[in-house]
Structure formats: structure tokens, C-alpha cells
Amino acid sequence: MKFKDVEFKTYFKNYPDSDGYFGKYGGCYVPRELKTAMDEIADAYYTICKSRKFINELRRIRTEFQGRPTPISHLERLSDKIGTGVQLYVKREDLNHTGAHKLNHCMGEVLLAKFMGKKKVIAETGAGQHGVALATAAAYFGLECDIYMGSVDIKKQAPNVARMKILGANVVEVTDGLATLKEAVDAAFAAYVKDYKDTIYCIGSVVGPHPFPLMVRDFQAVVGVEAREQFISMTGELPDAVVACVGGGSNSMGIFSGFLNDPVDIYGIEPLGIGTKMGDHAASLTYGEEGIMHGFNSIMLKDEKGEPAPVYSVASGLDYPSSGPEHAFLHDLGRVKYDVIGDEETIDAFFELSRMEGIIPALESAHAVAYGMKLAKAMGKGSILINLSGRGDKDMDYVIEKYGIR
């Protein structure tokens, strides 16, 4: 199946299918007892997502609590410095409450948990933004909250760890394996198996067993809906290109959703890290192959035994050995172009955006900014909309310690 074979006007009605598949990707590969829990979540979501009460409550929360809609900013000085005539714009998810896009799905997931009568939410986090967002949502709705986080990421993301604890969450340190995002997911799933009747696992991206890739995409679609309307209002036309970073892929699916049916080039940017050698990057869609992990089938990086490979990125939120099944589907269709950016270009973009525009981006977002700058030099004319998925407060100490002030 290729891009031309898919009718994007009805795309969201057809994908995923009733079993959670985007083509051959997705599904629900979990033990029988967890399958029952996933079916319960799916049934509740399909019921509540069409409820006027639920929709109105979520809209109220987004307006009164989250501060949506977030604006689009024209990066005029940075565009002028590049000098090709291409104009760069950013969708400011860094201005969403808690400083990233993650609250968009966390408020929806915890609202669903309340509807289902759950007493507790648990999750994994890498960069800490999902953990902070879920801790915020749990505090807002009055639920208990456990956040599993690798010890490596706890050290890199100390400000976000402090925020989670202040918000009342229990931060559980994971020391197994590489002690990063993949291991945090493993530990959170293990905890969920023991307590799924009273708990809901609020997955932090468009990954995991069905219905989470669907739910998180739907909750994040607000980014794309807003961005499309705002960009046309600002410029009178659509952008020529949309760019977002891709780890698990929630921020990117959010903004991509608004433009899939438009004549717009879409780019998903993966972390090349420090090179193409296994363990030096986390570019699963670029270098991976089909495989199952954490309850879903997608494209993943494998070691010589066929197990999830070790991965690395300067951005903790991107160091995951797979990507969401919908990204794998869009990759195979050719609708989205997936490419890579390494650590050095990312750090350069981190400082460039900060100095030229007064916006300190998250290292995850800086991957997209770096690629947007590179694309602007190649395009020669037109406009590029970049999803600035989060702010860089969490990364400043780490960047200064490792790279100094450039």
C-alpha cells in the first residue's frame, strides 16, 4: 500500500481499525488479563469520546487550565539570518501548561480514568515532561500517581523530577539495563499487571497496545487543528512543510493530524545521536525493522538476538527503540518523510533559537528546529511550520554541564 492508495479525507475513520491496526502495525500484544483491561479502556474511551459532557469538560480544561490555544510565532530574525527567503514558524507547545504538549493527552487520560472509577494512574517518563503532565492531571482530579523513570534520566532531568514530587507523585527509580525510557516502560507495565483493576496506565506517547496509539493521537490532534487554522489566519495559506521530532511520536502525530489531507510536505525527525552505529542513536524508523515490543507491532531497532537494541539520544524523551505504529504506517505509505538529526546540530539549534528569538527549546524540540533550519537552506523559498513541543528549562543544567555556553 502506498500514499496514493489511501483516502485521507476518511483516514481518521478508517485508521486504526477495530483491532487497533494501522495496516500491519499496532494491535494489542499483551497477556490475557491485560487484554481484558485494554478492552475495558477501549470500550470506555469509545463511549466517552462521543459524549457531549466529556468533550465540553475537556474543552473547558484546555481553555481555563491549560491555556489553549497555544500561539504560532514567526521566527523572523532566524529566518533572516538563514537568508534564503524561507520563513520559519513554530507552534508554541512550550507555552502549554507544564511546558510541553504532554498535558494534552494526560488531562484526557485522567478524565477517562475518573470516568472508569480508577483510583490511581501510573506511567513511564523519559524527559520528565509526561511525568510532570500526568502528576499535574492526577493532582487536578485527585488521583494517586506513580511515575517510573530510569536513573540516568532522573539525573539528567532533575528539575522535572522535583516538579513531579512537588505535585504529589511517587517517582519510582528504575535501575535495570540502560536505566532509561525503555526500562521505565518495562517497569511501569510490570507494576500495572499487578494492579490493573484499580489503576490505569497512562501511556505517554502514541505507542503501546490498542487503544493507546488511537487515544493519544486523538487527544494530541488539537495541536494540528489549531496550527492549521492559525497558520492560514496569519499568512493566508498553508505552510509548505511541517516538521516535528519523533521518538514515540505523540507531538508529531498531533501536528501531523492537521495536515495529512493537505498538499503539505511533512517531516518526522528522529535522533541520530552521535552516529549510525547500534547504541549511538535512536532512529528506529530510519534504521529499524518490523518487531513487537511493549504490546504493539511497529518498526524497531533490534540487537543481534532480535531484542530491543540499546539506544541513545541527547534528548531523554527520544531515546526509545521503536516508534508509534501510526508512524510506521505513514512511513511505509510515504506520506511522511522521516529523516535524522544528530546531537551536534541539535545543540547548535538549541542555542541559535535561544539567542535569535528568545525561546529556549527542549532538546527534543531542538531536533525539529535543527532540521527546519537545514530544510530552509535547501528549499530556497516557502514556509516551514515547526512543532516546538516543549520548553528547555529541564535541559539547561545538563546542556551547560556537558556543552558549556556557546
BELKASUL-V912703 format. One line per field, one symbol per residue. phi: phi as a letter, one per 20 degrees, with the letter a starting at -180 (. if undefined). A space follows every 50 residues. Layout:
phi=???
This chain:
phi=.cgfedeffdgfeecfffenddmedonbecggfffffffffffffffffd egfffffffffffedeneffeddeefffffffmenfdecceeffefgnna fgfgefffffffgfgemfdbccadbdfnffffffffffffemdfbddebf fffgffdggffffgfffofeedfddflflcfgfffgffffffgfbffdcc eefebecnfgdfgfffgffeggffffffffffffdnbeffbccbfcdfof ffffffgfcfedfcfccddeeemdqefgndbceffedebfadblnbebdc edefenegffcbbfeffdecebbgfffffffffnfdedbccegffffgfg fffffecmceeffgfffffgfffffffefnboccddeefaeegfdfffff fedmee
